[in-house]
Amino acid sequence: MRHDSFLAGRSTTVERDEDDAPRRSDRAWGFVRLGIGLAQMGGATTAFVLLFETGVTTAALLAVVATSVSTTASVLLFGRDRPRGLR
């Protein structure tokens, strides 16, 4: 497979083997990672809004706990994938 692109007026060619395509399991884990990330962002936003609007209530604390659980799951499942400079 051949891909041509133009960067700053120069033509570069990138060769890709068919073996470079992501496997089905890699794609599935990517969707899991995306879902957990969206849960983290949505949970954090919900928790902040509830804390600011209603104060410390049961609903706000449940949102904080749910966000903490999704963050912990993300770190446990995908923490080793971080680049070396960020460890």
Phi and psi in degrees as GROMACS dihedral restraints (atoms count N, CA, C in turn):
[ dihedral_restraints ]
;  ai    aj    ak    al  type     phi  dphi    fc
    3     4     5     6     1  -124.1    20    10
    4     5     6     7     1   136.7    20    10
    6     7     8     9     1  -129.2    20    10
    7     8     9    10     1   124.1    20    10
    9    10    11    12     1  -108.7    20    10
   10    11    12    13     1   137.3    20    10
   12    13    14    15     1  -141.7    20    10
   13    14    15    16     1   161.1    20    10
   15    16    17    18     1  -118.3    20    10
   16    17    18    19     1   117.9    20    10
   18    19    20    21     1  -118.1    20    10
   19    20    21    22     1   118.4    20    10
   21    22    23    24     1    54.2    20    10
   22    23    24    25     1    40.0    20    10
   24    25    26    27     1    81.1    20    10
   25    26    27    28     1    -1.9    20    10
   27    28    29    30     1  -107.7    20    10
   28    29    30    31     1   141.5    20    10
   30    31    32    33     1   -88.4    20    10
   31    32    33    34     1   127.9    20    10
   33    34    35    36     1  -124.6    20    10
   34    35    36    37     1   146.9    20    10
   36    37    38    39     1  -119.4    20    10
   37    38    39    40     1   131.6    20    10
   39    40    41    42     1  -115.5    20    10
   40    41    42    43     1   123.7    20    10
   42    43    44    45     1   -93.3    20    10
   43    44    45    46     1   132.8    20    10
   45    46    47    48     1  -127.8    20    10
   46    47    48    49     1   133.3    20    10
   48    49    50    51     1   -80.8    20    10
   49    50    51    52     1   156.9    20    10
   51    52    53    54     1   -66.4    20    10
   52    53    54    55     1   -23.3    20    10
   54    55    56    57     1   -71.8    20    10
   55    56    57    58     1   -13.2    20    10
   57    58    59    60     1   -76.2    20    10
   58    59    60    61     1   -11.7    20    10
   60    61    62    63     1   -65.0    20    10
   61    62    63    64     1   141.9    20    10
   63    64    65    66     1   -64.8    20    10
   64    65    66    67     1   141.7    20    10
   66    67    68    69     1   -74.8    20    10
   67    68    69    70     1   163.2    20    10
   69    70    71    72     1   -60.8    20    10
   70    71    72    73     1   -40.3    20    10
   72    73    74    75     1   -68.0    20    10
   73    74    75    76     1   -35.4    20    10
   75    76    77    78     1   -64.6    20    10
   76    77    78    79     1   -40.2    20    10
   78    79    80    81     1   -66.0    20    10
   79    80    81    82     1   -40.0    20    10
   81    82    83    84     1   -63.8    20    10
   82    83    84    85     1   -44.3    20    10
   84    85    86    87     1   -65.0    20    10
   85    86    87    88     1   -31.2    20    10
   87    88    89    90     1   -63.2    20    10
   88    89    90    91     1   -41.3    20    10
   90    91    92    93     1   -67.9    20    10
   91    92    93    94     1   -36.5    20    10
   93    94    95    96     1   -63.0    20    10
   94    95    96    97     1   -44.9    20    10
   96    97    98    99     1   -63.0    20    10
   97    98    99   100     1   -41.9    20    10
   99   100   101   102     1   -62.3    20    10
  100   101   102   103     1   -43.8    20    10
  102   103   104   105     1   -62.3    20    10
  103   104   105   106     1   -42.9    20    10
  105   106   107   108     1   -66.1    20    10
  106   107   108   109     1   -39.4    20    10
  108   109   110   111     1   -63.7    20    10
  109   110   111   112     1   -41.3    20    10
  111   112   113   114     1   -65.7    20    10
  112   113   114   115     1   -37.4    20    10
  114   115   116   117     1   -63.9    20    10
  115   116   117   118     1   -39.2    20    10
  117   118   119   120     1   -62.9    20    10
  118   119   120   121     1   -48.9    20    10
  120   121   122   123     1   -65.1    20    10
  121   122   123   124     1   -43.9    20    10
  123   124   125   126     1   -65.8    20    10
  124   125   126   127     1   -40.7    20    10
  126   127   128   129     1   -65.8    20    10
  127   128   129   130     1   -41.6    20    10
  129   130   131   132     1   -64.9    20    10
  130   131   132   133     1   -42.5    20    10
  132   133   134   135     1   -63.7    20    10
  133   134   135   136     1   -45.5    20    10
  135   136   137   138     1   -61.7    20    10
  136   137   138   139     1   -43.5    20    10
  138   139   140   141     1   -62.5    20    10
  139   140   141   142     1   -44.7    20    10
  141   142   143   144     1   -62.8    20    10
  142   143   144   145     1   -45.6    20    10
  144   145   146   147     1   -61.7    20    10
  145   146   147   148     1   -45.7    20    10
  147   148   149   150     1   -63.9    20    10
  148   149   150   151     1   -41.0    20    10
  150   151   152   153     1   -64.5    20    10
  151   152   153   154     1   -40.7    20    10
  153   154   155   156     1   -74.3    20    10
  154   155   156   157     1   -36.8    20    10
  156   157   158   159     1   -83.0    20    10
  157   158   159   160     1   -40.7    20    10
  159   160   161   162     1  -114.8    20    10
  160   161   162   163     1   -10.2    20    10
  162   163   164   165     1    83.4    20    10
  163   164   165   166     1  -162.5    20    10
  165   166   167   168     1   -81.5    20    10
  166   167   168   169     1    98.5    20    10
  168   169   170   171     1  -121.3    20    10
  169   170   171   172     1   173.8    20    10
  171   172   173   174     1   -61.3    20    10
  172   173   174   175     1   -42.1    20    10
  174   175   176   177     1   -63.5    20    10
  175   176   177   178     1   -42.4    20    10
  177   178   179   180     1   -64.7    20    10
  178   179   180   181     1   -41.7    20    10
  180   181   182   183     1   -68.1    20    10
  181   182   183   184     1   -35.6    20    10
  183   184   185   186     1   -64.4    20    10
  184   185   186   187     1   -39.0    20    10
  186   187   188   189     1   -64.6    20    10
  187   188   189   190     1   -40.0    20    10
  189   190   191   192     1   -64.8    20    10
  190   191   192   193     1   -43.6    20    10
  192   193   194   195     1   -65.5    20    10
  193   194   195   196     1   -43.7    20    10
  195   196   197   198     1   -62.4    20    10
  196   197   198   199     1   -40.3    20    10
  198   199   200   201     1   -66.5    20    10
  199   200   201   202     1   -39.3    20    10
  201   202   203   204     1   -64.2    20    10
  202   203   204   205     1   -39.3    20    10
  204   205   206   207     1   -65.1    20    10
  205   206   207   208     1   -43.2    20    10
  207   208   209   210     1   -67.5    20    10
  208   209   210   211     1   -34.9    20    10
  210   211   212   213     1   -66.7    20    10
  211   212   213   214     1   -43.3    20    10
  213   214   215   216     1   -62.6    20    10
  214   215   216   217     1   -42.8    20    10
  216   217   218   219     1   -62.0    20    10
  217   218   219   220     1   -41.8    20    10
  219   220   221   222     1   -62.7    20    10
  220   221   222   223     1   -44.1    20    10
  222   223   224   225     1   -66.1    20    10
  223   224   225   226     1   -42.2    20    10
  225   226   227   228     1   -68.1    20    10
  226   227   228   229     1   -38.8    20    10
  228   229   230   231     1   -80.7    20    10
  229   230   231   232     1   -37.9    20    10
  231   232   233   234     1  -124.5    20    10
  232   233   234   235     1     8.4    20    10
  234   235   236   237     1   -63.5    20    10
  235   236   237   238     1   -30.3    20    10
  237   238   239   240     1   -75.5    20    10
  238   239   240   241     1   -11.6    20    10
  240   241   242   243     1   -83.2    20    10
  241   242   243   244     1    -1.1    20    10
  243   244   245   246     1   -68.8    20    10
  244   245   246   247     1   148.2    20    10
  246   247   248   249     1   -62.6    20    10
  247   248   249   250     1   153.2    20    10
  249   250   251   252     1   -59.2    20    10
  250   251   252   253     1   -34.7    20    10
  252   253   254   255     1   -68.0    20    10
  253   254   255   256     1   -17.7    20    10
  255   256   257   258     1  -100.8    20    10
  256   257   258   259     1     2.2    20    10
